[in-house]
Amino acid sequence: MGSDVEVGQGPRARDTADPRAAHDRAVQRLLASYRAIPPGAPVRLAKKTSNLFRARAATSAPGLDVSGLGGVIGIDPVARTADVQGMCTYEDLVDATLPHGLVPLVVPQLKTITLGGAVTGLGIESTSFRSGLPHESVLEMDVLTGAGEVVTARPEGKHADLFHAFPNSYGTLGYATRLRIELEPVEPWVELRHVRFHDLETLVATIGDIAASGEHDGFVVDYLDGVVFTATEAYLTLGRRTAAPGPVSDYTGQQVYYRSIQHDSPVPKVDRLTTYDYLWRWDTDWFWCSRAFGAQDPRIRRFWPRRYRRSSFYWKLIALDHRYDIADRLEARKGRPPRERVVQDVEVPLGRTAEFLHWFLREVPIEPIWLCPVQTRGSWPLYPLQPGELYVNVGFWSSVPRDPSDPGHTNRLVEDEVTRLDGHKSLYSDAYYDVETFWRLYGGDDYGGVKRRYDPDSRLLDLYSKAVRRK
């Protein structure tokens, strides 16, 4: 057994004298807030921010008090585990684990994603080709259920059904208050190779080769993702952990990371980052979405405060747009129709990925596109990827002109094509499935029984109501 290191509740927390006692008090406040919600009233978290892109109905009902549930309780550097509160952001989690030379097995790209959110939803990153999704490194978790009880769920035992159904349930079965997760060792730096491809078929085949062998041309690959700009300009970025010191790049200033990937050479372009900067390489510009706010224009970027070059600030700008319809108003002033938001991540089997990419590039005027291979290590009923089969996550986040007669036209096209190719779509954004199709794709045979057991009075929304009806 290793010795736990008590680390408090993250660098911004105040009560760090006894993290476990503070956690217990926070759970009691949470339970008290649950009991204070009148029967029949919706049960939701009392938080103003979210990393979800789908809108939901406004409510004036009181929410669950999650204050004090946003930190790291303890780290065992010998066992390589951490006990983490459900509302802890990955930014705070990495700040606590990295001094031990450890990080979570999968660190989603945006700093403000919470561990509980990544587990009850889905997270992914460049280690997913070898480590799966964030919930697959969870050893046990405490969950506040819809019945108002806190239960400890593990892969085996009394609450194993909840443990396995929790991923992709999006808070409809309960909320994680504490999670024990695996950690893995890292080195101080990451060496990068950006490999260019002139056709998508070769790129996809290379993903499969790397996932099978763990290397490419003698280069050990610890991290793997890619970017597609066009059908003839696409890249895989291969990362390798290293302890060897040397010069590093900085993409938190005037340089933009995804632009650094591009080159026109048969020889891979090399780069180097600190491990910390590698983990958050996409956060500074929210992948490439900061360009919508002008943040990538050099004339603006030099005056854009560095502290506002991060996803959490862009979320605030998005919230203002949703509230005041700023983008649609600007489009109207130019005589253009409103825009349909197409913000999605989909998983497509490796063998169908090139087919999907060609279809997408023909049908949807959005670029670039992010690629992230993933291979799950277990079976998860609400997001039934086949264990051991390699998929490629394809991420695209922008908008297209809206069809006035069918506001969700492009999103429906994407859903239909992904289903045709035996893929799956994450539910953090807009979804348009009919009821029958939805439950066929998202574990309807398993969900109902778990829902009845842990939320017998339907205090929480069901998954279809939350993901599609956006209640």
GUBA-137025 format. One record per residue (C-alpha): residue in one letter; chain; x, y, z; residue number from 1. Coordinates in pm, whole numbers. Layout:
<nodes>
{res a	chain A	east X	north Y	up Z	n NUM} $
...
</nodes>
This chain:
<nodes>
{res m	chain A	east 0	north 0	up 0	n 1} $
{res g	chain A	east 119	north 352	up -81	n 2} $
{res s	chain A	east 77	north 654	up 141	n 3} $
{res d	chain A	east -194	north 900	up 45	n 4} $
{res v	chain A	east -83	north 1257	up -14	n 5} $
{res e	chain A	east -351	north 1497	up 109	n 6} $
{res v	chain A	east -373	north 1777	up -144	n 7} $
{res g	chain A	east -683	north 1970	up -49	n 8} $
{res q	chain A	east -943	north 2083	up -298	n 9} $
{res g	chain A	east -732	north 2220	up -579	n 10} $
{res p	chain A	east -522	north 2535	up -596	n 11} $
{res r	chain A	east -821	north 2766	up -567	n 12} $
{res a	chain A	east -982	north 2600	up -267	n 13} $
{res r	chain A	east -992	north 2749	up 82	n 14} $
{res d	chain A	east -1061	north 2453	up 314	n 15} $
{res t	chain A	east -749	north 2234	up 287	n 16} $
{res a	chain A	east -680	north 2146	up 650	n 17} $
{res d	chain A	east -857	north 1809	up 628	n 18} $
{res p	chain A	east -964	north 1733	up 272	n 19} $
{res r	chain A	east -1157	north 1417	up 357	n 20} $
{res a	chain A	east -1355	north 1583	up 636	n 21} $
{res a	chain A	east -1421	north 1880	up 407	n 22} $
{res h	chain A	east -1544	north 1640	up 139	n 23} $
{res d	chain A	east -1782	north 1473	up 385	n 24} $
{res r	chain A	east -1924	north 1812	up 483	n 25} $
{res a	chain A	east -1973	north 1904	up 117	n 26} $
{res v	chain A	east -2161	north 1578	up 56	n 27} $
{res q	chain A	east -2387	north 1653	up 353	n 28} $
{res r	chain A	east -2465	north 1998	up 206	n 29} $
{res l	chain A	east -2542	north 1830	up -124	n 30} $
{res l	chain A	east -2782	north 1586	up 41	n 31} $
{res a	chain A	east -2950	north 1868	up 234	n 32} $
{res s	chain A	east -3003	north 2062	up -88	n 33} $
{res y	chain A	east -3156	north 1753	up -249	n 34} $
{res r	chain A	east -3402	north 1712	up 38	n 35} $
{res a	chain A	east -3495	north 2081	up 12	n 36} $
{res i	chain A	east -3618	north 2043	up -345	n 37} $
{res p	chain A	east -3996	north 1990	up -339	n 38} $
{res p	chain A	east -4127	north 1654	up -462	n 39} $
{res g	chain A	east -4205	north 1672	up -833	n 40} $
{res a	chain A	east -3964	north 1961	up -894	n 41} $
{res p	chain A	east -3672	north 1891	up -1130	n 42} $
{res v	chain A	east -3340	north 1802	up -970	n 43} $
{res r	chain A	east -3042	north 1975	up -1129	n 44} $
{res l	chain A	east -2700	north 2101	up -1035	n 45} $
{res a	chain A	east -2684	north 2459	up -911	n 46} $
{res k	chain A	east -2409	north 2571	up -1147	n 47} $
{res k	chain A	east -2401	north 2848	up -1403	n 48} $
{res t	chain A	east -2150	north 2703	up -1647	n 49} $
{res s	chain A	east -2145	north 2391	up -1862	n 50} $
{res n	chain A	east -1931	north 2230	up -2129	n 51} $
{res l	chain A	east -2243	north 2108	up -2309	n 52} $
{res f	chain A	east -2343	north 2271	up -2637	n 53} $
{res r	chain A	east -2710	north 2185	up -2631	n 54} $
{res a	chain A	east -2950	north 2438	up -2485	n 55} $
{res r	chain A	east -3190	north 2337	up -2210	n 56} $
{res a	chain A	east -3514	north 2474	up -2075	n 57} $
{res a	chain A	east -3479	north 2747	up -1815	n 58} $
{res t	chain A	east -3595	north 2673	up -1462	n 59} $
{res s	chain A	east -3628	north 2877	up -1145	n 60} $
{res a	chain A	east -3622	north 2568	up -924	n 61} $
{res p	chain A	east -3340	north 2548	up -668	n 62} $
{res g	chain A	east -3047	north 2331	up -768	n 63} $
{res l	chain A	east -2816	north 2091	up -590	n 64} $
{res d	chain A	east -2546	north 2258	up -384	n 65} $
{res v	chain A	east -2214	north 2134	up -523	n 66} $
{res s	chain A	east -1999	north 2388	up -340	n 67} $
{res g	chain A	east -1692	north 2223	up -196	n 68} $
{res l	chain A	east -1700	north 1935	up -444	n 69} $
{res g	chain A	east -1448	north 2077	up -690	n 70} $
{res g	chain A	east -1111	north 1947	up -581	n 71} $
{res v	chain A	east -870	north 1659	up -529	n 72} $
{res i	chain A	east -907	north 1473	up -198	n 73} $
{res g	chain A	east -586	north 1273	up -208	n 74} $
{res i	chain A	east -321	north 1117	up -430	n 75} $
{res d	chain A	east -145	north 786	up -378	n 76} $
{res p	chain A	east 171	north 819	up -591	n 77} $
{res v	chain A	east 277	north 459	up -522	n 78} $
{res a	chain A	east -52	north 298	up -619	n 79} $
{res r	chain A	east -90	north 566	up -890	n 80} $
{res t	chain A	east -445	north 656	up -794	n 81} $
{res a	chain A	east -628	north 972	up -699	n 82} $
{res d	chain A	east -952	north 1036	up -510	n 83} $
{res v	chain A	east -1118	north 1326	up -686	n 84} $
{res q	chain A	east -1441	north 1516	up -632	n 85} $
{res g	chain A	east -1694	north 1510	up -912	n 86} $
{res m	chain A	east -1684	north 1883	up -990	n 87} $
{res c	chain A	east -1305	north 1901	up -1003	n 88} $
{res t	chain A	east -1181	north 2040	up -1335	n 89} $
{res y	chain A	east -906	north 1864	up -1521	n 90} $
{res e	chain A	east -703	north 2183	up -1489	n 91} $
{res d	chain A	east -704	north 2151	up -1109	n 92} $
{res l	chain A	east -661	north 1773	up -1128	n 93} $
{res v	chain A	east -349	north 1798	up -1345	n 94} $
{res d	chain A	east -211	north 2075	up -1123	n 95} $
{res a	chain A	east -233	north 1830	up -832	n 96} $
{res t	chain A	east -100	north 1517	up -1002	n 97} $
{res l	chain A	east 174	north 1654	up -1228	n 98} $
{res p	chain A	east 412	north 1743	up -941	n 99} $
{res h	chain A	east 414	north 1368	up -869	n 100} $
{res g	chain A	east 504	north 1293	up -1231	n 101} $
{res l	chain A	east 154	north 1151	up -1284	n 102} $
{res v	chain A	east -155	north 1242	up -1485	n 103} $
{res p	chain A	east -495	north 1081	up -1551	n 104} $
{res l	chain A	east -486	north 815	up -1823	n 105} $
{res v	chain A	east -698	north 1039	up -2047	n 106} $
{res v	chain A	east -695	north 1419	up -2006	n 107} $
{res p	chain A	east -968	north 1582	up -2218	n 108} $
{res q	chain A	east -856	north 1883	up -2418	n 109} $
{res l	chain A	east -1031	north 2168	up -2233	n 110} $
{res k	chain A	east -926	north 2281	up -1888	n 111} $
{res t	chain A	east -1275	north 2338	up -1748	n 112} $
{res i	chain A	east -1411	north 1991	up -1826	n 113} $
{res t	chain A	east -1482	north 1825	up -1492	n 114} $
{res l	chain A	east -1395	north 1468	up -1405	n 115} $
{res g	chain A	east -1756	north 1390	up -1320	n 116} $
{res g	chain A	east -1868	north 1546	up -1647	n 117} $
{res a	chain A	east -1618	north 1346	up -1852	n 118} $
{res v	chain A	east -1732	north 1023	up -1686	n 119} $
{res t	chain A	east -2107	north 1074	up -1701	n 120} $
{res g	chain A	east -2060	north 1216	up -2050	n 121} $
{res l	chain A	east -1768	north 1121	up -2271	n 122} $
{res g	chain A	east -1418	north 1259	up -2291	n 123} $
{res i	chain A	east -1139	north 1170	up -2530	n 124} $
{res e	chain A	east -781	north 1264	up -2609	n 125} $
{res s	chain A	east -464	north 1149	up -2779	n 126} $
{res t	chain A	east -405	north 864	up -2531	n 127} $
{res s	chain A	east -744	north 711	up -2612	n 128} $
{res f	chain A	east -604	north 476	up -2876	n 129} $
{res r	chain A	east -435	north 291	up -2587	n 130} $
{res s	chain A	east -632	north 396	up -2275	n 131} $
{res g	chain A	east -989	north 426	up -2397	n 132} $
{res l	chain A	east -1220	north 689	up -2249	n 133} $
{res p	chain A	east -1198	north 866	up -1908	n 134} $
{res h	chain A	east -1454	north 642	up -1740	n 135} $
{res e	chain A	east -1239	north 337	up -1813	n 136} $
{res s	chain A	east -977	north 448	up -1561	n 137} $
{res v	chain A	east -1236	north 481	up -1282	n 138} $
{res l	chain A	east -1190	north 222	up -1006	n 139} $
{res e	chain A	east -1491	north 325	up -796	n 140} $
{res m	chain A	east -1721	north 621	up -756	n 141} $
{res d	chain A	east -1970	north 764	up -509	n 142} $
{res v	chain A	east -2291	north 868	up -682	n 143} $
{res l	chain A	east -2584	north 1074	up -556	n 144} $
{res t	chain A	east -2873	north 890	up -719	n 145} $
{res g	chain A	east -3214	north 1018	up -817	n 146} $
{res a	chain A	east -3345	north 848	up -502	n 147} $
{res g	chain A	east -3141	north 1089	up -290	n 148} $
{res e	chain A	east -2889	north 829	up -170	n 149} $
{res v	chain A	east -2511	north 827	up -207	n 150} $
{res v	chain A	east -2393	north 482	up -312	n 151} $
{res t	chain A	east -2046	north 353	up -393	n 152} $
{res a	chain A	east -2038	north 186	up -735	n 153} $
{res r	chain A	east -1761	north -48	up -846	n 154} $
{res p	chain A	east -1712	north -274	up -1150	n 155} $
{res e	chain A	east -1830	north -570	up -942	n 156} $
{res g	chain A	east -2074	north -596	up -655	n 157} $
{res k	chain A	east -2402	north -449	up -541	n 158} $
{res h	chain A	east -2400	north -139	up -763	n 159} $
{res a	chain A	east -2211	north -273	up -1064	n 160} $
{res d	chain A	east -2515	north -203	up -1283	n 161} $
{res l	chain A	east -2490	north 169	up -1200	n 162} $
{res f	chain A	east -2111	north 168	up -1251	n 163} $
{res h	chain A	east -2144	north 34	up -1605	n 164} $
{res a	chain A	east -2450	north 241	up -1703	n 165} $
{res f	chain A	east -2315	north 569	up -1565	n 166} $
{res p	chain A	east -2096	north 662	up -1868	n 167} $
{res n	chain A	east -2300	north 856	up -2124	n 168} $
{res s	chain A	east -2593	north 893	up -1883	n 169} $
{res y	chain A	east -2537	north 1272	up -1854	n 170} $
{res g	chain A	east -2667	north 1308	up -1501	n 171} $
{res t	chain A	east -2989	north 1116	up -1563	n 172} $
{res l	chain A	east -2889	north 838	up -1321	n 173} $
{res g	chain A	east -2717	north 1061	up -1067	n 174} $
{res y	chain A	east -2411	north 1274	up -1002	n 175} $
{res a	chain A	east -2066	north 1156	up -904	n 176} $
{res t	chain A	east -1941	north 1311	up -580	n 177} $
{res r	chain A	east -1612	north 1120	up -557	n 178} $
{res l	chain A	east -1417	north 911	up -806	n 179} $
{res r	chain A	east -1107	north 701	up -756	n 180} $
{res i	chain A	east -910	north 693	up -1079	n 181} $
{res e	chain A	east -592	north 542	up -1215	n 182} $
{res l	chain A	east -295	north 764	up -1296	n 183} $
{res e	chain A	east -1	north 704	up -1528	n 184} $
{res p	chain A	east 357	north 835	up -1521	n 185} $
{res v	chain A	east 475	north 1103	up -1761	n 186} $
{res e	chain A	east 806	north 1267	up -1846	n 187} $
{res p	chain A	east 869	north 1644	up -1835	n 188} $
{res w	chain A	east 847	north 1687	up -2212	n 189} $
{res v	chain A	east 671	north 1555	up -2522	n 190} $
{res e	chain A	east 841	north 1521	up -2861	n 191} $
{res l	chain A	east 607	north 1570	up -3157	n 192} $
{res r	chain A	east 616	north 1459	up -3517	n 193} $
{res h	chain A	east 357	north 1605	up -3757	n 194} $
{res v	chain A	east 324	north 1364	up -4048	n 195} $
{res r	chain A	east 153	north 1492	up -4363	n 196} $
{res f	chain A	east -77	north 1279	up -4581	n 197} $
{res h	chain A	east -203	north 1358	up -4928	n 198} $
{res d	chain A	east -484	north 1104	up -4919	n 199} $
{res l	chain A	east -719	north 1000	up -4642	n 200} $
{res e	chain A	east -695	north 626	up -4706	n 201} $
{res t	chain A	east -324	north 620	up -4626	n 202} $
{res l	chain A	east -378	north 831	up -4317	n 203} $
{res v	chain A	east -648	north 596	up -4185	n 204} $
{res a	chain A	east -434	north 289	up -4256	n 205} $
{res t	chain A	east -147	north 449	up -4064	n 206} $
{res i	chain A	east -372	north 506	up -3763	n 207} $
{res g	chain A	east -445	north 135	up -3759	n 208} $
{res d	chain A	east -77	north 43	up -3787	n 209} $
{res i	chain A	east 23	north 276	up -3502	n 210} $
{res a	chain A	east -257	north 153	up -3275	n 211} $
{res a	chain A	east -147	north -206	up -3335	n 212} $
{res s	chain A	east 228	north -154	up -3298	n 213} $
{res g	chain A	east 265	north 154	up -3077	n 214} $
{res e	chain A	east 523	north 303	up -3311	n 215} $
{res h	chain A	east 577	north 462	up -3653	n 216} $
{res d	chain A	east 905	north 435	up -3844	n 217} $
{res g	chain A	east 1085	north 348	up -3522	n 218} $
{res f	chain A	east 929	north 639	up -3328	n 219} $
{res v	chain A	east 750	north 519	up -3014	n 220} $
{res v	chain A	east 400	north 673	up -3005	n 221} $
{res d	chain A	east 248	north 759	up -2666	n 222} $
{res y	chain A	east 1	north 1016	up -2805	n 223} $
{res l	chain A	east -186	north 1014	up -3134	n 224} $
{res d	chain A	east -434	north 1253	up -3295	n 225} $
{res g	chain A	east -477	north 1428	up -3629	n 226} $
{res v	chain A	east -620	north 1718	up -3824	n 227} $
{res v	chain A	east -785	north 1717	up -4167	n 228} $
{res f	chain A	east -780	north 2045	up -4358	n 229} $
{res t	chain A	east -881	north 1904	up -4698	n 230} $
{res a	chain A	east -893	north 1562	up -4866	n 231} $
{res t	chain A	east -534	north 1621	up -4982	n 232} $
{res e	chain A	east -395	north 1794	up -4673	n 233} $
{res a	chain A	east -424	north 1599	up -4352	n 234} $
{res y	chain A	east -187	north 1525	up -4063	n 235} $
{res l	chain A	east -124	north 1281	up -3784	n 236} $
{res t	chain A	east 57	north 1416	up -3479	n 237} $
{res l	chain A	east 265	north 1156	up -3300	n 238} $
{res g	chain A	east 381	north 1232	up -2947	n 239} $
{res r	chain A	east 650	north 1062	up -2739	n 240} $
{res r	chain A	east 726	north 1118	up -2371	n 241} $
{res t	chain A	east 1086	north 1220	up -2307	n 242} $
{res a	chain A	east 1312	north 1311	up -2014	n 243} $
{res a	chain A	east 1575	north 1468	up -2238	n 244} $
{res p	chain A	east 1585	north 1848	up -2195	n 245} $
{res g	chain A	east 1581	north 2081	up -2491	n 246} $
{res p	chain A	east 1410	north 2388	up -2642	n 247} $
{res v	chain A	east 1030	north 2396	up -2640	n 248} $
{res s	chain A	east 764	north 2587	up -2831	n 249} $
{res d	chain A	east 500	north 2811	up -2673	n 250} $
{res y	chain A	east 154	north 2829	up -2827	n 251} $
{res t	chain A	east -5	north 3031	up -2547	n 252} $
{res g	chain A	east 125	north 3355	up -2698	n 253} $
{res q	chain A	east 119	north 3483	up -3055	n 254} $
{res q	chain A	east 164	north 3145	up -3228	n 255} $
{res v	chain A	east -138	north 2920	up -3292	n 256} $
{res y	chain A	east -83	north 2550	up -3233	n 257} $
{res y	chain A	east -292	north 2398	up -3511	n 258} $
{res r	chain A	east -125	north 2622	up -3770	n 259} $
{res s	chain A	east 213	north 2492	up -3655	n 260} $
{res i	chain A	east 112	north 2144	up -3772	n 261} $
{res q	chain A	east 93	north 2240	up -4140	n 262} $
{res h	chain A	east 383	north 2182	up -4377	n 263} $
{res d	chain A	east 450	north 2049	up -4726	n 264} $
{res s	chain A	east 737	north 1808	up -4682	n 265} $
{res p	chain A	east 771	north 1432	up -4705	n 266} $
{res v	chain A	east 972	north 1454	up -4383	n 267} $
{res p	chain A	east 770	north 1489	up -4061	n 268} $
{res k	chain A	east 782	north 1829	up -3897	n 269} $
{res v	chain A	east 921	north 1805	up -3545	n 270} $
{res d	chain A	east 828	north 2007	up -3238	n 271} $
{res r	chain A	east 858	north 1986	up -2864	n 272} $
{res l	chain A	east 641	north 2095	up -2571	n 273} $
{res t	chain A	east 644	north 2066	up -2196	n 274} $
{res t	chain A	east 401	north 1796	up -2084	n 275} $
{res y	chain A	east 182	north 2062	up -1926	n 276} $
{res d	chain A	east 164	north 2264	up -2247	n 277} $
{res y	chain A	east 104	north 1949	up -2450	n 278} $
{res l	chain A	east -194	north 1852	up -2236	n 279} $
{res w	chain A	east -349	north 2196	up -2286	n 280} $
{res r	chain A	east -227	north 2263	up -2641	n 281} $
{res w	chain A	east -585	north 2280	up -2769	n 282} $
{res d	chain A	east -727	north 2493	up -2488	n 283} $
{res t	chain A	east -559	north 2823	up -2577	n 284} $
{res d	chain A	east -752	north 2857	up -2901	n 285} $
{res w	chain A	east -1031	north 2606	up -2827	n 286} $
{res f	chain A	east -878	north 2396	up -3104	n 287} $
{res w	chain A	east -933	north 2648	up -3388	n 288} $
{res c	chain A	east -1265	north 2794	up -3274	n 289} $
{res s	chain A	east -1109	north 3112	up -3133	n 290} $
{res r	chain A	east -1085	north 3240	up -3491	n 291} $
{res a	chain A	east -1461	north 3305	up -3479	n 292} $
{res f	chain A	east -1388	north 3576	up -3223	n 293} $
{res g	chain A	east -1093	north 3723	up -3415	n 294} $
{res a	chain A	east -843	north 3591	up -3160	n 295} $
{res q	chain A	east -620	north 3444	up -3432	n 296} $
{res d	chain A	east -590	north 3769	up -3626	n 297} $
{res p	chain A	east -238	north 3893	up -3541	n 298} $
{res r	chain A	east -365	north 4251	up -3526	n 299} $
{res i	chain A	east -611	north 4151	up -3254	n 300} $
{res r	chain A	east -418	north 3872	up -3087	n 301} $
{res r	chain A	east -134	north 4094	up -2971	n 302} $
{res f	chain A	east -386	north 4297	up -2769	n 303} $
{res w	chain A	east -592	north 3998	up -2652	n 304} $
{res p	chain A	east -492	north 3938	up -2287	n 305} $
{res r	chain A	east -322	north 3604	up -2240	n 306} $
{res r	chain A	east -551	north 3521	up -1946	n 307} $
{res y	chain A	east -847	north 3537	up -2186	n 308} $
{res r	chain A	east -689	north 3300	up -2439	n 309} $
{res r	chain A	east -857	north 2991	up -2295	n 310} $
{res s	chain A	east -1170	north 2787	up -2349	n 311} $
{res s	chain A	east -1346	north 2911	up -2035	n 312} $
{res f	chain A	east -1349	north 3267	up -2173	n 313} $
{res y	chain A	east -1471	north 3158	up -2514	n 314} $
{res w	chain A	east -1756	north 2977	up -2339	n 315} $
{res k	chain A	east -1863	north 3311	up -2193	n 316} $
{res l	chain A	east -1867	north 3464	up -2541	n 317} $
{res i	chain A	east -2076	north 3172	up -2668	n 318} $
{res a	chain A	east -2321	north 3222	up -2379	n 319} $
{res l	chain A	east -2360	north 3588	up -2475	n 320} $
{res d	chain A	east -2426	north 3488	up -2835	n 321} $
{res h	chain A	east -2692	north 3238	up -2727	n 322} $
{res r	chain A	east -2855	north 3499	up -2505	n 323} $
{res y	chain A	east -2864	north 3783	up -2756	n 324} $
{res d	chain A	east -2848	north 3602	up -3095	n 325} $
{res i	chain A	east -2546	north 3814	up -3188	n 326} $
{res a	chain A	east -2420	north 3593	up -3471	n 327} $
{res d	chain A	east -2762	north 3563	up -3636	n 328} $
{res r	chain A	east -2816	north 3937	up -3608	n 329} $
{res l	chain A	east -2485	north 4000	up -3782	n 330} $
{res e	chain A	east -2576	north 3751	up -4054	n 331} $
{res a	chain A	east -2912	north 3925	up -4103	n 332} $
{res r	chain A	east -2740	north 4262	up -4145	n 333} $
{res k	chain A	east -2540	north 4107	up -4429	n 334} $
{res g	chain A	east -2856	north 3970	up -4590	n 335} $
{res r	chain A	east -2771	north 3611	up -4498	n 336} $
{res p	chain A	east -2989	north 3345	up -4335	n 337} $
{res p	chain A	east -2931	north 3236	up -3973	n 338} $
{res r	chain A	east -2674	north 2967	up -3910	n 339} $
{res e	chain A	east -2725	north 2606	up -3803	n 340} $
{res r	chain A	east -2480	north 2505	up -3534	n 341} $
{res v	chain A	east -2300	north 2181	up -3625	n 342} $
{res v	chain A	east -2095	north 2100	up -3318	n 343} $
{res q	chain A	east -2043	north 1727	up -3289	n 344} $
{res d	chain A	east -1803	north 1446	up -3206	n 345} $
{res v	chain A	east -1869	north 1108	up -3365	n 346} $
{res e	chain A	east -1696	north 771	up -3344	n 347} $
{res v	chain A	east -1667	north 581	up -3672	n 348} $
{res p	chain A	east -1509	north 234	up -3711	n 349} $
{res l	chain A	east -1157	north 263	up -3851	n 350} $
{res g	chain A	east -1254	north 78	up -4169	n 351} $
{res r	chain A	east -1530	north 328	up -4246	n 352} $
{res t	chain A	east -1345	north 645	up -4142	n 353} $
{res a	chain A	east -1209	north 745	up -4486	n 354} $
{res e	chain A	east -1557	north 694	up -4631	n 355} $
{res f	chain A	east -1708	north 920	up -4365	n 356} $
{res l	chain A	east -1443	north 1189	up -4412	n 357} $
{res h	chain A	east -1495	north 1202	up -4789	n 358} $
{res w	chain A	east -1870	north 1225	up -4735	n 359} $
{res f	chain A	east -1831	north 1501	up -4477	n 360} $
{res l	chain A	east -1594	north 1708	up -4690	n 361} $
{res r	chain A	east -1842	north 1686	up -4980	n 362} $
{res e	chain A	east -2157	north 1761	up -4782	n 363} $
{res v	chain A	east -2064	north 1988	up -4490	n 364} $
{res p	chain A	east -1867	north 2312	up -4542	n 365} $
{res i	chain A	east -1666	north 2292	up -4218	n 366} $
{res e	chain A	east -1291	north 2269	up -4174	n 367} $
{res p	chain A	east -1059	north 2173	up -4012	n 368} $
{res i	chain A	east -1170	north 1840	up -3866	n 369} $
{res w	chain A	east -1011	north 1674	up -3564	n 370} $
{res l	chain A	east -928	north 1303	up -3557	n 371} $
{res c	chain A	east -867	north 1100	up -3241	n 372} $
{res p	chain A	east -849	north 720	up -3248	n 373} $
{res v	chain A	east -1008	north 534	up -2957	n 374} $
{res q	chain A	east -1029	north 174	up -2849	n 375} $
{res t	chain A	east -1245	north 92	up -2549	n 376} $
{res r	chain A	east -1125	north -157	up -2293	n 377} $
{res g	chain A	east -1468	north -271	up -2173	n 378} $
{res s	chain A	east -1837	north -285	up -2254	n 379} $
{res w	chain A	east -2051	north 19	up -2169	n 380} $
{res p	chain A	east -2422	north -25	up -2247	n 381} $
{res l	chain A	east -2519	north 339	up -2303	n 382} $
{res y	chain A	east -2241	north 393	up -2556	n 383} $
{res p	chain A	east -2192	north 48	up -2707	n 384} $
{res l	chain A	east -1866	north 69	up -2895	n 385} $
{res q	chain A	east -1732	north -280	up -2962	n 386} $
{res p	chain A	east -1453	north -361	up -2712	n 387} $
{res g	chain A	east -1120	north -409	up -2885	n 388} $
{res e	chain A	east -1235	north -248	up -3211	n 389} $
{res l	chain A	east -1055	north 68	up -3317	n 390} $
{res y	chain A	east -1273	north 370	up -3387	n 391} $
{res v	chain A	east -1180	north 721	up -3493	n 392} $
{res n	chain A	east -1340	north 1015	up -3321	n 393} $
{res v	chain A	east -1415	north 1285	up -3578	n 394} $
{res g	chain A	east -1475	north 1628	up -3426	n 395} $
{res f	chain A	east -1621	north 1927	up -3610	n 396} $
{res w	chain A	east -1735	north 2245	up -3444	n 397} $
{res s	chain A	east -1878	north 2530	up -3649	n 398} $
{res s	chain A	east -2199	north 2631	up -3828	n 399} $
{res v	chain A	east -2354	north 2621	up -4174	n 400} $
{res p	chain A	east -2635	north 2822	up -4339	n 401} $
{res r	chain A	east -2966	north 2711	up -4189	n 402} $
{res d	chain A	east -3241	north 2557	up -4400	n 403} $
{res p	chain A	east -3553	north 2757	up -4296	n 404} $
{res s	chain A	east -3776	north 2456	up -4359	n 405} $
{res d	chain A	east -3555	north 2220	up -4154	n 406} $
{res p	chain A	east -3346	north 2393	up -3885	n 407} $
{res g	chain A	east -3158	north 2073	up -3798	n 408} $
{res h	chain A	east -3102	north 1953	up -4155	n 409} $
{res t	chain A	east -2723	north 1914	up -4149	n 410} $
{res n	chain A	east -2715	north 1758	up -3804	n 411} $
{res r	chain A	east -2970	north 1501	up -3917	n 412} $
{res l	chain A	east -2759	north 1420	up -4222	n 413} $
{res v	chain A	east -2462	north 1360	up -3995	n 414} $
{res e	chain A	east -2663	north 1139	up -3762	n 415} $
{res d	chain A	east -2794	north 930	up -4050	n 416} $
{res e	chain A	east -2450	north 885	up -4205	n 417} $
{res v	chain A	east -2286	north 793	up -3875	n 418} $
{res t	chain A	east -2558	north 536	up -3806	n 419} $
{res r	chain A	east -2522	north 394	up -4159	n 420} $
{res l	chain A	east -2151	north 343	up -4096	n 421} $
{res d	chain A	east -2210	north 166	up -3759	n 422} $
{res g	chain A	east -2074	north 461	up -3564	n 423} $
{res h	chain A	east -2199	north 654	up -3262	n 424} $
{res k	chain A	east -2242	north 1020	up -3181	n 425} $
{res s	chain A	east -2166	north 1188	up -2850	n 426} $
{res l	chain A	east -2464	north 1353	up -2683	n 427} $
{res y	chain A	east -2307	north 1675	up -2552	n 428} $
{res s	chain A	east -2461	north 1878	up -2834	n 429} $
{res d	chain A	east -2780	north 1891	up -3040	n 430} $
{res a	chain A	east -2941	north 1556	up -3123	n 431} $
{res y	chain A	east -3244	north 1488	up -3343	n 432} $
{res y	chain A	east -3309	north 1113	up -3320	n 433} $
{res d	chain A	east -3662	north 976	up -3299	n 434} $
{res v	chain A	east -3737	north 781	up -2981	n 435} $
{res e	chain A	east -3706	north 433	up -3132	n 436} $
{res t	chain A	east -3373	north 503	up -3304	n 437} $
{res f	chain A	east -3231	north 675	up -2997	n 438} $
{res w	chain A	east -3292	north 390	up -2758	n 439} $
{res r	chain A	east -3167	north 135	up -3010	n 440} $
{res l	chain A	east -2839	north 325	up -3031	n 441} $
{res y	chain A	east -2801	north 429	up -2669	n 442} $
{res g	chain A	east -2868	north 123	up -2456	n 443} $
{res g	chain A	east -3245	north 128	up -2421	n 444} $
{res d	chain A	east -3255	north -238	up -2316	n 445} $
{res d	chain A	east -3026	north -169	up -2019	n 446} $
{res y	chain A	east -3112	north 189	up -1928	n 447} $
{res g	chain A	east -3471	north 138	up -1815	n 448} $
{res g	chain A	east -3393	north -112	up -1540	n 449} $
{res v	chain A	east -3106	north 94	up -1399	n 450} $
{res k	chain A	east -3317	north 408	up -1415	n 451} $
{res r	chain A	east -3601	north 246	up -1221	n 452} $
{res r	chain A	east -3365	north 116	up -955	n 453} $
{res y	chain A	east -3174	north 438	up -887	n 454} $
{res d	chain A	east -3438	north 699	up -976	n 455} $
{res p	chain A	east -3770	north 528	up -894	n 456} $
{res d	chain A	east -3966	north 853	up -872	n 457} $
{res s	chain A	east -3815	north 1004	up -1189	n 458} $
{res r	chain A	east -3665	north 1299	up -1005	n 459} $
{res l	chain A	east -3404	north 1325	up -1282	n 460} $
{res l	chain A	east -3475	north 1363	up -1651	n 461} $
{res d	chain A	east -3446	north 1054	up -1867	n 462} $
{res l	chain A	east -3166	north 1045	up -2123	n 463} $
{res y	chain A	east -3387	north 1106	up -2429	n 464} $
{res s	chain A	east -3554	north 1407	up -2269	n 465} $
{res k	chain A	east -3219	north 1555	up -2176	n 466} $
{res a	chain A	east -3027	north 1481	up -2496	n 467} $
{res v	chain A	east -3291	north 1527	up -2765	n 468} $
{res r	chain A	east -3582	north 1719	up -2618	n 469} $
{res r	chain A	east -3330	north 1946	up -2438	n 470} $
{res k	chain A	east -3542	north 1987	up -2125	n 471} $
</nodes>
